Amino acid sequence: MTDGTFEAFRKAEALMAQRRPLDALRELKQVLAEAGEAPSVQLLAGRAYLGSAQLNRAEEAFRKVLDLDPSDHYARFALGKTLQRQGRLTEALAQLRMAVAMNPLPEYQEALGEVKARLALGN
């Protein structure tokens, strides 16, 4: 990653912290072009896509991260949330179960409970 690319990545991270996913995506254009295969870049892009409701792109980014590192529990959680928002609850359930098994964070457990409840209600 060049210095300019690294700075753009850091700026995109800061924009995500400010809940400005579209601005973060603008910053990430250069980063994706130069270092798009890096898991950290795909994870940040996935978060920005999810935050801006670009669910297909978010899914693609999180799947790329998992192709590179299947043990990334956050990518599994984020993919599960993305699938949940798409109404693909059975697929979401599988990803969220794996995320909880890898790292039982309360946020992950809550998301898993939500999906289980929706499936139980038939929604």
Rosetta constraint file for C-alpha pairs under 8 A:
AtomPair CA 1 CA 5 HARMONIC 5.82 0.50
AtomPair CA 1 CA 6 HARMONIC 6.04 0.50
AtomPair CA 1 CA 34 HARMONIC 7.18 0.50
AtomPair CA 1 CA 35 HARMONIC 6.43 0.50
AtomPair CA 2 CA 6 HARMONIC 6.08 0.50
AtomPair CA 3 CA 7 HARMONIC 6.12 0.50
AtomPair CA 4 CA 8 HARMONIC 6.19 0.50
AtomPair CA 5 CA 9 HARMONIC 6.17 0.50
AtomPair CA 5 CA 30 HARMONIC 6.62 0.50
AtomPair CA 5 CA 31 HARMONIC 5.34 0.50
AtomPair CA 5 CA 34 HARMONIC 7.41 0.50
AtomPair CA 6 CA 10 HARMONIC 6.26 0.50
AtomPair CA 6 CA 31 HARMONIC 7.64 0.50
AtomPair CA 7 CA 11 HARMONIC 6.10 0.50
AtomPair CA 8 CA 12 HARMONIC 6.09 0.50
AtomPair CA 8 CA 27 HARMONIC 5.56 0.50
AtomPair CA 8 CA 28 HARMONIC 6.57 0.50
AtomPair CA 8 CA 30 HARMONIC 7.51 0.50
AtomPair CA 8 CA 31 HARMONIC 6.74 0.50
AtomPair CA 9 CA 13 HARMONIC 6.26 0.50
AtomPair CA 9 CA 27 HARMONIC 7.05 0.50
AtomPair CA 9 CA 28 HARMONIC 6.35 0.50
AtomPair CA 9 CA 31 HARMONIC 6.41 0.50
AtomPair CA 9 CA 41 HARMONIC 7.57 0.50
AtomPair CA 10 CA 14 HARMONIC 6.28 0.50
AtomPair CA 11 CA 15 HARMONIC 6.19 0.50
AtomPair CA 11 CA 24 HARMONIC 7.38 0.50
AtomPair CA 11 CA 27 HARMONIC 7.00 0.50
AtomPair CA 12 CA 16 HARMONIC 6.21 0.50
AtomPair CA 12 CA 23 HARMONIC 7.41 0.50
AtomPair CA 12 CA 24 HARMONIC 4.25 0.50
AtomPair CA 12 CA 25 HARMONIC 7.06 0.50
AtomPair CA 12 CA 27 HARMONIC 5.55 0.50
AtomPair CA 12 CA 28 HARMONIC 6.33 0.50
AtomPair CA 13 CA 17 HARMONIC 6.30 0.50
AtomPair CA 13 CA 24 HARMONIC 7.06 0.50
AtomPair CA 13 CA 44 HARMONIC 7.21 0.50
AtomPair CA 14 CA 18 HARMONIC 6.40 0.50
AtomPair CA 15 CA 19 HARMONIC 6.29 0.50
AtomPair CA 15 CA 20 HARMONIC 5.20 0.50
AtomPair CA 15 CA 21 HARMONIC 6.74 0.50
AtomPair CA 15 CA 23 HARMONIC 6.62 0.50
AtomPair CA 15 CA 24 HARMONIC 5.34 0.50
AtomPair CA 16 CA 20 HARMONIC 5.34 0.50
AtomPair CA 16 CA 21 HARMONIC 5.51 0.50
AtomPair CA 16 CA 24 HARMONIC 6.12 0.50
AtomPair CA 16 CA 48 HARMONIC 6.86 0.50
AtomPair CA 19 CA 51 HARMONIC 7.78 0.50
AtomPair CA 20 CA 24 HARMONIC 6.25 0.50
AtomPair CA 21 CA 25 HARMONIC 6.13 0.50
AtomPair CA 21 CA 47 HARMONIC 7.84 0.50
AtomPair CA 21 CA 48 HARMONIC 4.58 0.50
AtomPair CA 21 CA 49 HARMONIC 7.06 0.50
AtomPair CA 21 CA 51 HARMONIC 5.71 0.50
AtomPair CA 21 CA 52 HARMONIC 5.83 0.50
AtomPair CA 22 CA 26 HARMONIC 6.43 0.50
AtomPair CA 22 CA 48 HARMONIC 6.93 0.50
AtomPair CA 22 CA 52 HARMONIC 6.40 0.50
AtomPair CA 23 CA 27 HARMONIC 6.51 0.50
AtomPair CA 24 CA 28 HARMONIC 6.16 0.50
AtomPair CA 24 CA 48 HARMONIC 6.59 0.50
AtomPair CA 25 CA 29 HARMONIC 6.40 0.50
AtomPair CA 25 CA 45 HARMONIC 6.78 0.50
AtomPair CA 25 CA 48 HARMONIC 6.31 0.50
AtomPair CA 25 CA 49 HARMONIC 7.66 0.50
AtomPair CA 27 CA 31 HARMONIC 7.42 0.50
AtomPair CA 28 CA 32 HARMONIC 5.82 0.50
AtomPair CA 28 CA 45 HARMONIC 7.11 0.50
AtomPair CA 29 CA 33 HARMONIC 6.28 0.50
AtomPair CA 30 CA 34 HARMONIC 6.26 0.50
AtomPair CA 31 CA 35 HARMONIC 5.54 0.50
AtomPair CA 31 CA 36 HARMONIC 6.49 0.50
AtomPair CA 31 CA 41 HARMONIC 7.29 0.50
AtomPair CA 32 CA 36 HARMONIC 3.96 0.50
AtomPair CA 32 CA 37 HARMONIC 7.75 0.50
AtomPair CA 32 CA 41 HARMONIC 6.86 0.50
AtomPair CA 32 CA 42 HARMONIC 7.83 0.50
AtomPair CA 35 CA 41 HARMONIC 7.06 0.50
AtomPair CA 36 CA 41 HARMONIC 6.07 0.50
AtomPair CA 36 CA 42 HARMONIC 6.49 0.50
AtomPair CA 37 CA 41 HARMONIC 7.27 0.50
AtomPair CA 37 CA 42 HARMONIC 7.00 0.50
AtomPair CA 38 CA 42 HARMONIC 6.40 0.50
AtomPair CA 39 CA 43 HARMONIC 5.97 0.50
AtomPair CA 39 CA 64 HARMONIC 7.53 0.50
AtomPair CA 39 CA 65 HARMONIC 5.06 0.50
AtomPair CA 39 CA 68 HARMONIC 6.82 0.50
AtomPair CA 39 CA 69 HARMONIC 7.72 0.50
AtomPair CA 40 CA 44 HARMONIC 6.19 0.50
AtomPair CA 40 CA 65 HARMONIC 7.93 0.50
AtomPair CA 41 CA 45 HARMONIC 6.10 0.50
AtomPair CA 42 CA 46 HARMONIC 5.91 0.50
AtomPair CA 42 CA 61 HARMONIC 5.27 0.50
AtomPair CA 42 CA 62 HARMONIC 6.85 0.50
AtomPair CA 42 CA 64 HARMONIC 6.99 0.50
AtomPair CA 42 CA 65 HARMONIC 6.21 0.50
AtomPair CA 43 CA 47 HARMONIC 6.22 0.50
AtomPair CA 43 CA 61 HARMONIC 6.57 0.50
AtomPair CA 43 CA 62 HARMONIC 6.21 0.50
AtomPair CA 43 CA 65 HARMONIC 6.45 0.50
AtomPair CA 43 CA 75 HARMONIC 6.93 0.50
AtomPair CA 44 CA 48 HARMONIC 6.25 0.50
AtomPair CA 45 CA 49 HARMONIC 6.06 0.50
AtomPair CA 45 CA 58 HARMONIC 7.35 0.50
AtomPair CA 45 CA 61 HARMONIC 6.72 0.50
AtomPair CA 46 CA 50 HARMONIC 6.01 0.50
AtomPair CA 46 CA 57 HARMONIC 7.06 0.50
AtomPair CA 46 CA 58 HARMONIC 4.33 0.50
AtomPair CA 46 CA 59 HARMONIC 7.11 0.50
AtomPair CA 46 CA 60 HARMONIC 7.74 0.50
AtomPair CA 46 CA 61 HARMONIC 4.96 0.50
AtomPair CA 46 CA 62 HARMONIC 5.80 0.50
AtomPair CA 47 CA 51 HARMONIC 5.98 0.50
AtomPair CA 47 CA 58 HARMONIC 6.87 0.50
AtomPair CA 47 CA 78 HARMONIC 7.67 0.50
AtomPair CA 48 CA 52 HARMONIC 6.18 0.50
AtomPair CA 48 CA 58 HARMONIC 7.69 0.50
AtomPair CA 49 CA 53 HARMONIC 6.08 0.50
AtomPair CA 49 CA 54 HARMONIC 4.84 0.50
AtomPair CA 49 CA 55 HARMONIC 6.52 0.50
AtomPair CA 49 CA 57 HARMONIC 6.19 0.50
AtomPair CA 49 CA 58 HARMONIC 4.90 0.50
AtomPair CA 50 CA 54 HARMONIC 5.74 0.50
AtomPair CA 50 CA 55 HARMONIC 5.70 0.50
AtomPair CA 50 CA 57 HARMONIC 7.99 0.50
AtomPair CA 50 CA 58 HARMONIC 5.30 0.50
AtomPair CA 50 CA 82 HARMONIC 6.75 0.50
AtomPair CA 54 CA 58 HARMONIC 6.15 0.50
AtomPair CA 55 CA 59 HARMONIC 6.04 0.50
AtomPair CA 55 CA 82 HARMONIC 6.14 0.50
AtomPair CA 55 CA 85 HARMONIC 7.76 0.50
AtomPair CA 55 CA 86 HARMONIC 7.17 0.50
AtomPair CA 56 CA 60 HARMONIC 6.26 0.50
AtomPair CA 57 CA 61 HARMONIC 6.20 0.50
AtomPair CA 58 CA 62 HARMONIC 6.18 0.50
AtomPair CA 58 CA 79 HARMONIC 7.69 0.50
AtomPair CA 58 CA 82 HARMONIC 6.96 0.50
AtomPair CA 59 CA 63 HARMONIC 6.07 0.50
AtomPair CA 59 CA 79 HARMONIC 5.95 0.50
AtomPair CA 59 CA 82 HARMONIC 6.32 0.50
AtomPair CA 59 CA 83 HARMONIC 7.42 0.50
AtomPair CA 60 CA 64 HARMONIC 6.23 0.50
AtomPair CA 61 CA 65 HARMONIC 6.44 0.50
AtomPair CA 62 CA 66 HARMONIC 6.31 0.50
AtomPair CA 62 CA 75 HARMONIC 5.56 0.50
AtomPair CA 62 CA 76 HARMONIC 7.46 0.50
AtomPair CA 62 CA 78 HARMONIC 7.11 0.50
AtomPair CA 62 CA 79 HARMONIC 5.77 0.50
AtomPair CA 63 CA 67 HARMONIC 6.07 0.50
AtomPair CA 63 CA 75 HARMONIC 7.83 0.50
AtomPair CA 63 CA 79 HARMONIC 7.32 0.50
AtomPair CA 64 CA 68 HARMONIC 6.39 0.50
AtomPair CA 65 CA 69 HARMONIC 5.94 0.50
AtomPair CA 65 CA 70 HARMONIC 7.56 0.50
AtomPair CA 65 CA 72 HARMONIC 7.68 0.50
AtomPair CA 65 CA 75 HARMONIC 6.71 0.50
AtomPair CA 66 CA 70 HARMONIC 4.41 0.50
AtomPair CA 66 CA 71 HARMONIC 7.26 0.50
AtomPair CA 66 CA 72 HARMONIC 6.58 0.50
AtomPair CA 66 CA 75 HARMONIC 6.64 0.50
AtomPair CA 66 CA 76 HARMONIC 7.37 0.50
AtomPair CA 71 CA 102 HARMONIC 7.72 0.50
AtomPair CA 72 CA 76 HARMONIC 6.53 0.50
AtomPair CA 73 CA 77 HARMONIC 6.19 0.50
AtomPair CA 73 CA 98 HARMONIC 7.54 0.50
AtomPair CA 73 CA 99 HARMONIC 4.83 0.50
AtomPair CA 73 CA 100 HARMONIC 7.87 0.50
AtomPair CA 73 CA 102 HARMONIC 6.03 0.50
AtomPair CA 73 CA 103 HARMONIC 6.65 0.50
AtomPair CA 74 CA 78 HARMONIC 6.02 0.50
AtomPair CA 74 CA 99 HARMONIC 6.95 0.50
AtomPair CA 75 CA 79 HARMONIC 5.92 0.50
AtomPair CA 76 CA 80 HARMONIC 6.06 0.50
AtomPair CA 76 CA 95 HARMONIC 5.41 0.50
AtomPair CA 76 CA 96 HARMONIC 6.56 0.50
AtomPair CA 76 CA 98 HARMONIC 7.04 0.50
AtomPair CA 76 CA 99 HARMONIC 5.48 0.50
AtomPair CA 77 CA 81 HARMONIC 6.26 0.50
AtomPair CA 77 CA 95 HARMONIC 6.46 0.50
AtomPair CA 77 CA 96 HARMONIC 5.42 0.50
AtomPair CA 77 CA 99 HARMONIC 5.41 0.50
AtomPair CA 77 CA 108 HARMONIC 6.49 0.50
AtomPair CA 78 CA 82 HARMONIC 6.10 0.50
AtomPair CA 79 CA 83 HARMONIC 6.12 0.50
AtomPair CA 79 CA 92 HARMONIC 7.29 0.50
AtomPair CA 79 CA 95 HARMONIC 6.83 0.50
AtomPair CA 80 CA 84 HARMONIC 6.05 0.50
AtomPair CA 80 CA 91 HARMONIC 7.28 0.50
AtomPair CA 80 CA 92 HARMONIC 4.17 0.50
AtomPair CA 80 CA 93 HARMONIC 6.78 0.50
AtomPair CA 80 CA 94 HARMONIC 7.64 0.50
AtomPair CA 80 CA 95 HARMONIC 5.01 0.50
AtomPair CA 80 CA 96 HARMONIC 5.30 0.50
AtomPair CA 81 CA 85 HARMONIC 6.21 0.50
AtomPair CA 81 CA 92 HARMONIC 6.65 0.50
AtomPair CA 81 CA 96 HARMONIC 7.87 0.50
AtomPair CA 81 CA 111 HARMONIC 7.40 0.50
AtomPair CA 82 CA 86 HARMONIC 6.41 0.50
AtomPair CA 82 CA 92 HARMONIC 7.67 0.50
AtomPair CA 83 CA 87 HARMONIC 6.36 0.50
AtomPair CA 83 CA 88 HARMONIC 5.15 0.50
AtomPair CA 83 CA 89 HARMONIC 6.65 0.50
AtomPair CA 83 CA 91 HARMONIC 6.64 0.50
AtomPair CA 83 CA 92 HARMONIC 5.07 0.50
AtomPair CA 84 CA 88 HARMONIC 5.50 0.50
AtomPair CA 84 CA 89 HARMONIC 5.28 0.50
AtomPair CA 84 CA 92 HARMONIC 5.38 0.50
AtomPair CA 84 CA 115 HARMONIC 7.17 0.50
AtomPair CA 88 CA 92 HARMONIC 6.15 0.50
AtomPair CA 89 CA 93 HARMONIC 5.94 0.50
AtomPair CA 89 CA 115 HARMONIC 6.32 0.50
AtomPair CA 89 CA 118 HARMONIC 7.90 0.50
AtomPair CA 89 CA 119 HARMONIC 6.88 0.50
AtomPair CA 90 CA 94 HARMONIC 6.58 0.50
AtomPair CA 90 CA 119 HARMONIC 7.77 0.50
AtomPair CA 91 CA 95 HARMONIC 6.59 0.50
AtomPair CA 92 CA 96 HARMONIC 6.06 0.50
AtomPair CA 92 CA 115 HARMONIC 7.35 0.50
AtomPair CA 93 CA 97 HARMONIC 5.98 0.50
AtomPair CA 93 CA 112 HARMONIC 6.52 0.50
AtomPair CA 93 CA 115 HARMONIC 6.23 0.50
AtomPair CA 93 CA 116 HARMONIC 7.11 0.50
AtomPair CA 94 CA 98 HARMONIC 6.38 0.50
AtomPair CA 95 CA 99 HARMONIC 6.24 0.50
AtomPair CA 96 CA 100 HARMONIC 6.13 0.50
AtomPair CA 96 CA 108 HARMONIC 6.78 0.50
AtomPair CA 96 CA 109 HARMONIC 7.99 0.50
AtomPair CA 96 CA 111 HARMONIC 7.21 0.50
AtomPair CA 96 CA 112 HARMONIC 5.55 0.50
AtomPair CA 97 CA 101 HARMONIC 6.12 0.50
AtomPair CA 97 CA 112 HARMONIC 6.64 0.50
AtomPair CA 98 CA 102 HARMONIC 6.12 0.50
AtomPair CA 99 CA 103 HARMONIC 6.07 0.50
AtomPair CA 99 CA 104 HARMONIC 7.29 0.50
AtomPair CA 99 CA 108 HARMONIC 6.79 0.50
AtomPair CA 100 CA 104 HARMONIC 4.35 0.50
AtomPair CA 100 CA 105 HARMONIC 6.77 0.50
AtomPair CA 100 CA 108 HARMONIC 5.77 0.50
AtomPair CA 100 CA 109 HARMONIC 6.15 0.50
AtomPair CA 100 CA 112 HARMONIC 7.86 0.50
AtomPair CA 104 CA 108 HARMONIC 6.49 0.50
AtomPair CA 104 CA 109 HARMONIC 6.42 0.50
AtomPair CA 105 CA 109 HARMONIC 6.29 0.50
AtomPair CA 106 CA 110 HARMONIC 6.00 0.50
AtomPair CA 107 CA 111 HARMONIC 6.30 0.50
AtomPair CA 108 CA 112 HARMONIC 6.21 0.50
AtomPair CA 109 CA 113 HARMONIC 6.15 0.50
AtomPair CA 110 CA 114 HARMONIC 6.26 0.50
AtomPair CA 111 CA 115 HARMONIC 6.38 0.50
AtomPair CA 112 CA 116 HARMONIC 6.18 0.50
AtomPair CA 113 CA 117 HARMONIC 6.07 0.50
AtomPair CA 114 CA 118 HARMONIC 6.23 0.50
AtomPair CA 115 CA 119 HARMONIC 6.13 0.50
AtomPair CA 116 CA 120 HARMONIC 6.11 0.50
AtomPair CA 117 CA 121 HARMONIC 6.28 0.50
AtomPair CA 118 CA 122 HARMONIC 6.21 0.50
AtomPair CA 118 CA 123 HARMONIC 5.15 0.50
AtomPair CA 119 CA 123 HARMONIC 5.75 0.50
